[in-house]
Amino acid sequence: MAVSHIDADQRVLGPRNDGVPGSPAQYYINPIAIQSIIISAAELGNSTILTTDSLQAFSANANLLPQAGSSSKITFPLVQGMGLVTGMYTKLQPVIQSSVIFRSVSVGARSSTGIFKYQITLEDNKSWLLYATPRNGQDPQLSLVSNTELRGVPSWSGFIQIAKNPAGSSGEYTYDNAAGVYPTAMDLTASTFSQTGTYEFRWKKAGLTGANGPKLLMFALPHHVESFAGPTPFATTPLHLQTTTKGMATAVVADFWTLVEGNLLSTWARLGLSQLKVAFARFSTNQQKFPLVYDTAWKGLVSSGSYITGDAGQDFGNSYYNDHHFHYAYFIHAAAIIAYLEPQWLQLNREWVDLLVRDAANPSISDQYFPFSRAFDWYHGHSWAKGLFESADAKDEESSSEDAFFAYAVKMWGRVTGDPSMEARGNLMLSLLARTLRNYFLMQDGNTNHPAEFIANKVTGILFENKVDATTYFGTSREYIHGIHMLPLLPYSSLTRPSAFISQEWSLLFDPSNPSAPDPASSVQGGWKGILYANLALLDPRKSWEFFAQDGFDMSWIDGGASRTWYLAWAAGLGGAP
């Protein structure tokens, strides 16, 4: 198992985009395949097999066996946010390698709990710590056999932990006091009261777990630290590590975190009916071109399009679980509107809509037919749109606004069906998204979670786990890149799109009165023009109203998912009507 960590000065910036004021970098990316530390064993070779077990929402075990059926193995418990990488050895000879090359390896003092410590400096001048906790007290006797390999004693059992230490003696002290335990899984609980939502991460742990054993060291993302409550703020430490695309992570020494979100959205939805029921019925009765089917392998409702045509990209990759929360949000929200206007309709359609919610946002870990929270990542605080497609830069999300739309749709469906738990989950997701979108997707001046050279793009475009690229999957026009983070414009938009951000984005890029704006909204053609001016209603509702109310309005400026009537009602509701 190779362990890599990239510091900010190692990131690669893309070419400058001179078409945007400030000439920001088009993208930034973290280099891959830098194998700083490799946790291995002498017995692992060409016959080695990889297995996994204990697959849960926030964790999984990866196992390396010398050959099939072997009782010897290394098990790596992988948990989101873990502070140390742990390898659990069963009767193997430890081998620790580095493709960066060991400059020095020093043996530290053995702890009172029997943990052996090694201080490692690599040729890139980065410092690492290694802790070995034997099962039977046996010294692993790790020693250099070359400048790329440490080797221990045969048939050793116990666990080895690796940590990057950028903070010298203070960082080493923090790690020393957390070594010897490791997380194995995480439980998520949440509750809401009035306009406040509280959620808690509580980890299961193993290792030296006695009454006086150490607490876990876990890393928190910037949005976590902002919302810490109760005892959790006092558990933060001065130790920080750079993340790939979400700023600096903070080490927290605690077995659980308490987080609070406020200002839960209570505004009702836009209304409309007419042909909506007819259009909806085509899908709820599964009469569309590519009907939905249940996939027994990954346990979900998917389009049959890829099965029928052989095209993995059919229906935007829905058969492979791309964008489920985006796609199903539109149906769930439409169903909430119909059910609000015609309560009797609910009984005929509730089961179908509940299945869509269950597919993308199942709250149960014991449901045998759908996984827990397929799309929304409660650790990262937003959803991932990537399905079962290989990606060199890992999972990604493009449309942050449609992510929020899904949470809003879940909330509204919970409201009309009388399901307070579902409504509360949607509320909490929305409030959490308001925080994470501000931190990671919608970049106001002074944002510290992305490189300074990238901030002038104002939106991330596509946020991957390993890179951020100011573009879209369907084009590079400025209105595409920004509009995909706006639509659809609904009551939740005022919560998730801060007015300070909208002001900066509009004045810098789209304001027709700004002669240096590269893409004034007045010059944009097609439905994206309407999206830009509908978004303006959140900042200047009168100008937005005047645009949509003008004589000779060109209906080509309305995107297919909206109407002129809605945009007028939207601007008027925000105070734009004369």
N, C-alpha and C positions, 0 to 999 in steps of 0.2 A: 504494500500500500504506500504510494508516494504522497508525501505531504508537501504542498507548495503554498507560499504566501507572498503576495506581491505588494510592495510598498508604492506610495504615490509617485516617487521618482522613477519607477520602472515602467509606468504606464506609457503607452504609445498614443500620441495624438494624431488624428487624421489631418488632411490638408485644410487650410483656412478657407472659410467661405466668405469671400469678399462681397458677396451679394447681401450680406446681413451687416447692419451697423455693428462695429466692434470686431468684425472678421473672426467669429468664433471657429473653433475646430469643428469639422464635420462630424467627427466621432472620437471616442477614445476607447481603448481596448487594453486588457491586461494580457501580457504574454503568457502562453501556456507551455506545458512540458518542462518547466524548471523544477526538477526533482530535488528539492532541498534536502529532505530527509526521506528515506525509504525504510519502512518497517517490514522486515522479511525474516526468513529462517533458512538455515543451510539446506534443509530437506526440500525446499520448494524448487521446482524445476519444470521440465517439459511436461510432466505428468500432473502438475498441479491443477486442481479444479476450484472454481469459485461457486459458492452457493450463498443463498440469502435466506434469512428467516426473520420472524418477528416484525413483519412489515406493518407499520402503523402510520398514522398521519404525520407524525413529526420525527420518526425514527425508523431505523432498520438495522439489522445485523448483517454484515458481510463476512463470510468465512472462507479462508484459504486452507485447503487440505493438500498434503503432498501427493495423494492419489485417492481415487474413489474408495470409500469404505474405511479410510484411515481414522484411527481414534485420536491421532495428533492433529492439531489445527491451530490457526490464529483466528480469533473472532474479533472483528472491529465493530463495536457498538457506535453507530453513526446517528447523532442527534443534532437537530438544528440548534446552533448557538453554542455548541460544546467548546469549552475553553482549552482543553487538551485532547489530543488524538490518542486514543487508547487501543492497544493491541493485546488481547488476552491469549497467552500462550499455553498450550497443553502439550507437554513432552516434546518440545522442539528446541533446536539450538538457535538462539536469537542471532540475527544478522541485521545490523543497521548500516545503511549505505547512504551515500550522497553523490549525486552527479555534479554538484557544485564544488566538491572536494573539501575534506576536513582540513582546516588549518591547525586546530588544536582541540584536544579533548582532555578535560581535567576531571578527576574523580572528586566529587564533593563529599562532605561529611554525611555519614549514614544517620538517618533520623531516628528518634526514639521509638518510632512505630515500625522500624525495620525497612524503610524505603532507601534504596540506593540511588544516589544522584550523580549525574554527569553534566558538566558544563561544556557546551560545544560552540566553537567558532568556525564558521565556514569561510572559504576564500573570498566570498563577496562581503566579508566583514559583518555578517549578520549572526546574532547570538541565538542559540537554541538551548533548551533544557531537556534532559531526559531523566525520567524517574522510573525505577524498576522496583516493583513490589512483588517479592516472591511468595509463592503459596506456602512453602515450607521453610522459609528463612534462608534458602540457599542463595549465596552471592552469585549474580549472573556473570561476574568477572568479564565484563565487556572490555575489550582491548583492541587497539588498532592493528590490523593485519596489512593494511595499505592505506593510502591517503583517501580512499573512497569507501573503506569498509571497517566496521567494528564487528567483532565476533565474540559470542559468549560461550558458556559451557553447554555441553550436550544435554538433551532431555530435561530442559528447564521448564518449569510451570510457574505461572504468575502473570502479571500484566505490566506492560511497558507503556509509558505515557510521554508524549512529545509536545513541546510548547515553544512557540516563537517568543523571544523576549526582547522587545525594543527599548525597555526601560531600565536597564542596568540593575543595580542592587535592589532598588525598590520593587521592580518587576519580579525579580527572582524571589524576593520575600513573599510577594503575593502568591506566586505559583507554589512556593514551598508549603504554604499553609493550606493549599487546596489539593495538593497531590495525594494520591492514595484512594480517591473516590472518583467515580465517573457516572454520567447519566446513562440510563438505559431506555427511557421512554419519557413522554410528557403527557400530562392530563391537562385539558383546558376546561375551565368552568367560567360561567359568566352570569351576570344578573343585571337588571335595570331597575331604577327607581326614579320616578319623575323624569327629569331631563338628564339624568346621569346614568352611564353604563359602566360597570366594573367587570373586568375579566382577570383571570389568574392563570399563570403558567405554574404548574407544580410538577417537578421532575421526580421520577423514580431513579434511585441510584444504587450502585453496588460498589464493592471494594471494602474499605475500612469503615464500615457503617455503624460502628458501635456508638454508645451514648456520647462519647467524647470525640468522635471522629470528625474529620473536616467537613465543611460545607462545600457545595459545588461551586466551581468557578464557571460561569456562563457569560457569553458576550451579548450585550444589548445593542440594538441598532439605535440611531438617533431618535426615531419616533418613540421607541420604548422609553428612553430616558426622559423625554418630555412628559410622558403620562404616568410615570412611576408615582405610587401613592403608598400610604401606610408605612411599613418599615423598609420598603424596598429602596427609597432614595439613600438611606443610610448604609446600604450594602454596596453602593458603588465604590470603585477604587480609581486611583489615578492611572491605572494601566489601560492603554488604548491600543487597538490594532486597526490598520486600514482595511476596509472592506473593498470588494471589487467595484461595486457601483452604488453604494449607499453610505458613503462618508466613513467616519471613524466609529468603530465599535468600542463600547466601554465594558471593561470586566466588572462583573457583579458577583459577589460571593454570597450566595443564598441558595436555599433549596426550593424556593418559590418566589415568584414576582407577583405583585399586585399592581394593576394598571387601571386608570380611570379615564373615561372619555365623557365630555359634557356636550351640551347643545344638541341633543338628539332631535332629529327633524320630525316635525309633526304636521307639516303642510300636506294637504290633499292633492290628488292628481289632476291633470287636465281631463276634461270630459269630452266625449263625442261618441256617437253610436252609428246611425244610418246603416251603412253596408258592413260595419265591423263584424257583426255576428255571422253574416254569410261568409265572409272571408275566413273568419276564425274556424267555422265549422268544417271547412275543407281540410284543415289540419287536425282538428280534434277527432275527426272521423277517419284520419289517415288516408285521405284521398289525394294528397299532393303527388307530384311527379315521382319523388323518391320517398316512399313512406318510411316512418321510423320503425326500427326493429330493436329488440333487446339483445345486447351483446353479452354472452355468458362468460367471455374471457376476462374483460375488463369491467364488466358489470355496469352497463349504462344504456341509455336510450340514444341511438345513433341513426343518422341518415343511412338508408340503404344504397345511396348513390354510388359509393366506391365499390360496393359488392356487385352492383349491376353493371357498371361501366368499366371497372378496373382502374379508374382514375382516382388516385389518392387525394387529389385536390378538389374533387367534386363536392359541392356544398361547402366550400371553404375548408375542406378537410374535416368536416363534422364526423364522418365515419371513424376518423382517427382521433376524435375528441378535441380537435381544435375549436376554440371559441365557444364552447357550450354555454358559458354564462352570458356571452354577448347574444347569441342566437335566441336562447330561451327567454331572455329578459323581455324581449318584445312581445312574446306570447303571454307571459305571466302578467305584464303590465296591462296589455289589452284586456285580458281576462278580468283583471281587477276593476277596470272601467265598466265593462259590461255588467259584472256582478253587482257593482254599486248602483247602476241604473236599473237593472232588472234582477232583483234578488232571486227570483224563481229560476233564472238561468243557471244559477250556481250549482244546484243539485245535479244537473245533467252534465256538468263539465268539470266539477271540482277534482274528481279523481285523476283526470288527464293532466290538469295543470299541476296538481300536487306531485305527479311523477316528474315533471320538468324541474320543479324545485328540488325534489329528492335527488335527481341526477347530478345537479351542479352544486347544491348547497345542503346536502344531507346532514342533519345535526347529530345523527346517531352513529356510534362506533360499533353497535351490535347488529346493524342492519345487514342481513346476508345478501341482499340484492344490489345495494349501492354503497360505494365507499363514503367515508366521512369527508365532507367539505372538499369535493373534487377540485374546484376551481380556486376558492379563496384560501390563501395561505395566511393563517392567523399569526405566524411568527413574522413574516414580512409585512403584513398589514395590507395586502392587496392581492388580487388574483393573478394567476399566470394563464396566458391564452394558449401557449404551446401544447399540442397534444402528443401523440405517439410518433413524433418525427425526430430523427436524429438532428442535433444542432451542435456545432462546434463551440458555440457560446452559451449553451444551456438554454433554460427556459426564458421566455420573454413575454412582455405585454406591450401592445401598441396603444389601444384606445382606453386611456384611463377613465374617460367620461362614461363609456359604456360599462366599465367595471362598476362605477358608482350607480349607473342605471339599473344594473342587475340587483344590487343591494336595495335600491329604492323599490323595484318591482316586487321583491320578496316582502319588503315591509308592507306595501300596499295590498298584496294578496293576503298576508296575515291579518290586515285590518278588516278587509271585507269578509273574510271567512270566519272571523271571530277567534283567531288563533293568536293569543297574546304572546306566546313564546316565539312564534315565527316573526311577528311584528317587531318584537324586542331584538331578535337577532339581526333583522334588517336594519334597525335603528343603530345598533352597535357597529355593524359593518360600515354603515355610512359615516358615522362619526370617526371611526378609525381611518377610513379612506380620506376624509377631509384632512387628517394629519399627514398621512403618508404621501398623498398627492402633492401637498405643499412641500414636503421634504424632498421627494425623489422625482416627481414628474413635471411639475409646474415651477419653473425656476425663477424666483424673484431675485432682484439684485441682492448680492450679499450671501446667496446660497453657498454653504460650505460643504455640502455633501457630494458635489461634483467638482471637477477641476475648474479653476477660474477661467481658463481658456475656452470653456464650453458653455458657460452660463448665458452668454448673449443669445444663444439659440432660443432661450425662454421655455421651450418644451423639449423633453427628451427624445421625441420621435418614438423610437423603439427602445425600450429598456430591457436589456438582456441581463442575465446573471453575471456575465463576464465582460460586457461592453455596452455602450450606449451610442446609438446612431441616430442623428437628427434627420430621419427620412421616414418613409412609410413602405409597406409592402406593395402599394399600388401606384406609387408615383412620388416625384420629388418636388412638386409645386408647393410653395409656402402655405397656401390655403389648405392643402391636403394635410401637411404635417401638423398644422395647428388646429384645423377643423376637426380632425379625428379625436382630439382631446376636448372638444366642445360638445359634440352631438351625442344624444339628443338633448335639446335645451328644455329642461323641466324644473320643477320646484327644487329638487336636490342640488341643482347647479349653483344656486346662491350659497350653499354650504360648502361645496367641494372646490369652487373656483373663487379664490379670494379676490376682492375688488382691487387690492394693491397690485396683484399679479396681472389682472385684466388691464388695468391702466397702463402698466409698463409694456405689456405685449401689444396693445392697441397703438399706443403712441409711437413705439419703436418701429413697428412693422406695417400697420394697416391704416393708420389715421390719414385720410385724404388731405387734411390741413397741414400735415408734416411733409415738407418738400423732400426730406431725406428718407421717408418711408419707402422701402424697396417694392412693396406690393400693396399700394393703397386699395382698400376694400372697394372703392368706387370703380376700380378697373378690373376687378375679378369677375369672371363670367360663370354662368351656370349656378347650380344649387349651392355651391360653396359660398357664393356671395350672400345668400340669405342666411346661411349659418353664421357668417361673420357678423352680420348686422343683428341677428337675434342674440348672439353673444354680447354685443354692445349694450343690449338692454340691461344687463347686470351692472353696467357702469354709467350709461347715459340713456335711460329709457326713453326720453323725449326724442333724441336723434334716431333711435331705433324705430319708434312709432312713426316718425316722419318718413323714414325710408319705406316702410311697408304700406303706409297710407297714401303715398304719392300718386298723383294722376299718371296714367300711362304705365303703371307697374308691369314689368315683364315677368310673367309667371314662370319663365325658365329659371328665375332666380330662387325658386323654391325647390329644395331637395325632395326626393321621393318619399322620405319618411316624415314629412311635415306638411303644413298647409299655411297659406297666407292668413287665414282666419286664426289659426293657433298663434302665429307669430304676432299678430295684432293684439290678441288677447293677452299674450305673454308680456309684451311691452306695456300694455295698459295696466295689467295687474301689478307691474313694478313701478307704476306712477307716470308712465309716458304719455297717456292720453291727454289731450287738451281739456 
